[in-house]
Amino acid sequence: MSQPSESQPSAPSRATPPGAGWAVFVLTMMNLLNYIDRYVPSAVKDLFKVDLKLTDAQTSLPLSAFVLVYMLASPVFGALADRLPRTKLIAAGVALWSLATAAAAFAVDFWSFLFARALVGVGEAAYATLAPPLLSDFYSAEKRNRVLTLFYVAIPVGAAIGFTLGGLLGATWGWRAAFLICGVPGVFAAGAALFIRDPGRAPHEPAPVQTTWPEAIGKLRKIPTYVYAVAGYTAVTFAAGGMADWFPVYLSRVRGMETAAAGSTVGMVTVVGGLLGTGLGGLAAERLTGHTRQPLLAVSAVSMVLAAVFALIALLVPGVSMSIVCIGVAQFFLWFYNGPINALIANSVSADLRARAFSLSILSIHILGDAVSPPIIGFVSDQAGSLVPGVLLVPVFMAIGAAIWLRGWRVVPELE
């Protein structure tokens, strides 16, 4: 049975508003910096662990603090977007997260490091909540999968740079230099957002109506497409967060690689797998349109099954070379969902719900996803005396996400 928000047709396509190309370029570059800053800590985890005298669980708590603040601040910025200029909120957020990343270089103990990383979450919440809806407002529904696929290509590239650059800088000049060097450039990039021309709310769609948070939540929970998309997204984010935070350490601690080599290796397989996976995932969803119901969910579900299989093999296969190959293949399939699922979120709701839909999605995927997976894996590692049982949670949660999306593919109504 179709829901009102899912069946609302878009207005006929018209010319893309001026400044769309500049907006895509600037916001995509900011997304690149976003993930560089986010994954530097994972590349130098064992270095600041020794310097600050932390346990495995404590090394992941700053990431959890970042995600916790990030997810709590996201609904706030979703509401502020109804009152303040979105481009100014994005610029302020990028500047804040960049300064906070650099501030981690001056941490003297666990709590000062935790505070700096938590502050990163405030800045990123402004950007991550508002950038996808802003891009969606430039383009009609049939173009969003392609545009958001390009936007999300920056995630694996940024993560790869974060792993690689963090590992190299950490090995050469120490972990403090890694945070400082990776954090500062974002301060200068923030100004570019001020030159984005906001197209207004959904010029391709009927004029949006102001919606309160209670009204928005009530509407969103009744949209099956949105619910299935975010539920699967949450499980996959749990897996992706654990994989990003612990796989470089897994390669160095369990497989015997040097810290810099482990960071560079994960960075390499992330950028190659992520670029190919994100691009091909968006393309596959487009090619499947008209050949299967819910092609965006179909591509995401099937690719996640394959990601889970290869992630499991990577942890169990003997030999470091084969493990790395399987990690790369898992990364390739892991990234297929990025453009399709976020396009599905944008397309399944009306313009008045879009910013809140993305902010609630961010809250959900992090409060039950990568806010908890790194410390849970660290806790299991501490209790078991081995990292392997903890990282086995990664393929398990990939499989859970795949199962949710497979179910959604078969049962949710088609978007009109």
N, C-alpha and C positions, 0 to 999 in steps of 0.2 A: 504494500500500500504506500503510495508516494506521499511525502510530507510537503507542506506548503513551501518551506524554504528551499527544498530540493527541486521543486517543479517550477519555480519562478524562471521563465525564460529570459535570457539576456536580450537587450535591444539589438537590432541589426548592427553589424560591424560598421564603424565609421573610421575616419582618419585618426591615427594615433596622435594624442596630444603632443604639442611641441616639448622638446627636452627629454623625450623618453629614452633616447640613446645615451644621453649624458647620465641620466638617473641609473640606468642599468650598469653603465661602466663604473660610476662612483660607488654605488651600493655593493657591487660585486667585489671591487677592490677592498672595500671595508670588510666584507665578509672574509676575504683572504686574511687580512690582519687579525680579525676576530679569532680565527682558528690557529694562527701562529701563536698568538698570546695564550690561547687556551691550553695548548699542548706542550709548550716549553717545559712546564713542571714535570711532565711524564718522562721527558728525555733526560732530565738531570735528577730524577728522584733519588737514586742511591747516593748522589753527591751531597744534596742538602740533608739527606737522612743522617749521614755521618757528621756533618758540620753542626747541625742543630740537635743532634742526639735524639732522633725520633725512632719510633717503632714502625713496622710496615703499615699498620692501621693509621698511625698519625700522619704518614706521608700522603695518604689519600684524603684525610679529613679536610685539608685546605681546598681540594677540588670539590668536596661535598659542600663546604661552606659557600664557595663560589656559586654552585648550582642552586643551593637553598636560597641565597639572597636573590639570585637571578630569577628564580621561578616566583618568588614572593613579590618582587618588584615589577614583574611583567604585567600583571593585571592593573597595577597602578598606572603604568604608562599606557596601557590600553584605554583607560578612562581619560587620562590627560590628553590623549590624541583628539578627543572631542572638543577640547578647550584651547589647546595651544598649537602653534605651528609644528607640524611633524618634522620638517627639515631641521628646525632649531633643536628639537628634542633629540633627534638622531646625532647631530653634531656634538651636543653636550655629552651624550652617552659615549661616543667614540673617544672624545678627549678624556673623559673620566676613566674609562677602562684602561686606556693606554698609560696614563699616569700611575694608576694603581698597579699595573704590571711592572712598571719600572720601580715602584716603591718596594716591591718584594725583595729587590736587591739589597735593601738596607735592613732586612729582618735580622733580629738578634736571638730570637727564640721561637718556639712553636706558636705562641700567641700573636706575636707581631707578624709572622708569616701568614698565619690564618686570617688576620684582619685585612692584610693587603689583598690576599686572594679573594676574600669575601667582597671587598669593595669593587673588584672587577665585575662582579655580578650585577651591581647597580647600573653601571655604564652599559654593559652588554644587553641588559633588559630593555633599555630604551631603543637600542638599535634592532635587536632581533624581533621585538614585538611589532615595530612600525615599518621596517623595510619591506617585508613581503606584501602587506596590504597596500603600501604605497606603489610598489611595482605593479600589483594587480590592478590598481586604479588607472594605470596608463594603458592597459591592454584588455581587450575583450576576452571572454572565457575560452574561446578556441585557441588563443595565442598564449595563454598563461603557462601551460605545461612547458613549452619551449623556452619562454623567458625565465621561468623559475628554475628550469633545469640548468640554464647558463649561470644563474645566480648561485645555485647550490654546487656547481662544479668547483667553486672557490673553497668549499669545505675540505675536500681531500687534498687540494693543493696547499692550502694554508696549514692543515694538519701535518702534511709531509714536510713543509718548510720548518714548522715548529719542532718536529722530531729531529730533523737533520741539523738545522741551525743550532737548536738547543744542545744537541749532543756534541757538535763540533766546538761550539763556544765553551760549553761546560768542560770539555776535555782540555781545551787550550788555555782558557783564562779563568775558569771556575764558574760555578752556577750563578753567582751574583751578576757577572758580566752578561750571561745569557738573558736574564730577566731585563736588565737595563737596556741592552742593545735592541732587544725585540720589542720593548715597550714604547720607546721614545718616538719612532716614526708615526705612530697613530695620532699623536698630538697634531702633527702637521696635516695629516689626511682629513682630520675632522672638519677643517674649514671648507673643504670641497662640498660638503653636504649643504652648505648655505647657498650654493649656486644651483641647487636642484629646484626646478619650477614645479611646485605641487599642482597636479592636474585637478584637484578637488576629488570628492568622493564619487567614485564609479561613474565617470561621464558616459560610459557605454550602457549603464543600467538606469532603472528608475531612481529618482531622488531618494536617498536614504532617510530613514526616520530615526531620531534620537532614541537610544535604547539604554535602559539602566542595566547594571550587572545582574540583579535578580531576574529581570525579564530575559536577558541574553542567555543565562544559564538554563532557564526553563525552556527556551526555544532550542538551544543546541542539543540538549539531552534527548530531544524528540526527533532528531535528524539521524537516521540510521547510518548513512554514509559517513557523517562526521564522527559518530561514536565508534564505528569499526576502524576508521582510519586512525584515530587517536589512540585507541586501545592497542592496536598492533604496533603503532609508533612508540608507545611507552615501553613495551617489551623489547623492541629492537634497540631503543636508546639505552636500556639497561645493559644489553649485550655490547653495544658499541662503546659505551663509557668504560666498561670493564676492559674491553679489548684495547682501547687507546691508552688507558692508564697503566695496564699491567703487561702487555705483550712485549714492549722493549725490555722490561725487567725480566720477563720470562726468558727471552733470548740470552740475556747476559747471565742470569743466575742459574737457569736450568740447562741451557744449551751451551754455556761457556763462552759467549761472545764478549768482547770488550764493550764498555758502556757507549762509546762514540759509535762503534760499528753497529751495535744493536739499534741505537737511535736512527742512524743513517739507513739501516736496512728496513726498519718499519716505515721510515719516511719514504723510501723509494717505492716499496710495494703499495703504500697508501696513495701516493700521487699517481702511480701508473694504474693501479686498480681503481682508484677513485675517479680519475679522469675518464677512463674508458667506461667504467660502470655507470657513472652518473650520466654521461652522454648517451650511451647505448640504452640505458633505462628509459630516458625520455623519448628517444627515437622509437624504441620497441613499443611503448605505450601508444604513440601516434600511429604506428603501422598496424597495431591490433584494433584500432578504432573501426567499428563496423564489422569486425570478425568475431568478437566475443563481448559479452556483457561486462560492464565495469572494467575496461582495459587497464585503467590506472591501478586498480586493486589487483588485477590478474598478474601484471608484470611484477608488482611488489611482492606478492605472495610466493610465486614460483621462484623468483630469484633468491628470496630469503631461505627457502628450503635448501637450495644449493649452497648458500653461504654457511648455513649451520653444518651441513655435511663436511665441507672442506675445513671449517674451523675445528671440528672434532678430530678430523684426520691429522691436522697440523699439530695437535697436542699429543697425539698417541703414536704417530709414526716415528720410527727410529731414524736418527741422522738429522743434523741441523739443516742441511741443504734442502731435503724434502719437506721439512717443517716450514722453511721460509717460502718455498714454492706454494704450499697449501695455504699459508697465510695470505699470500698474494692473490690466489684464486678466490679465497673467502672474501677478501677486501673488494675484489671486482664485483662479486654478486651482492655484497652488502650495500653498495652504493646505488644500486638500481632504483631504489624506492624514492630517493630524495626529491627529484622533480615531480614525479607522479603523485606522491602522497600529499605534498604541499599544494600542488595544483588542485587536487581533489578537495582539500580543506577549503581553499579559496572559492572553488566553484560550487561547493555544496551549501554555501550560506549566502544570504543577501548582503548588500553593501553595508547596511547598518550593523551587521553582526561581525563583519570580517576582522576588524582589529581585535575585537574581544575573542573571536574564535581562535585566532593565532595566539593571543596571550594565554587563553585557557589551555590550549594545546601545549604551550611551553611549560606552563605550570604542571600539567599532568605528566608529560614525558620526563620531567626532571624530578618531581617529588617521588615518583615511583621508578624512575629510570637511573640516569647517571649520577644523581645525588647520592644514591645508596649503593650502587654496584661496586665502585672502587673500594670503599671501606669494608663492605661485606666480603669481597675477595681477599682483602688484606687480613680481615679477622679469621677467615677460614685458613689462610696461609699460616697465621700465627698459631692457631690451635692444632693444625695438622703437622706443623713443622716442615711443610712443603708447599710450594706455590701451585703445584699442578691441580690439586682438588679445587682450589679457588677458581682458577681460570677455566675449569670445565663448565662453570656456570655460563660462560659466554655462548657456546653453541646451544645450551639448553634454552636460553632465553631468545636466541634467534629462532629456534624451532617454535617457541610459544607465539612469537610475533607472526611467523609464517602461518600458523594454524588459525589465528584470528583473521588475518587478511584472506586466507582461503575461504573461510566461512563467509566473510563479508562479500567476497566475489560472487558467491552463489546465491546469497539471500537478499542483499540490500537492493532497493529500487534503483532503476537507471535515472541518471540526471537527464533532464530534458534541455 
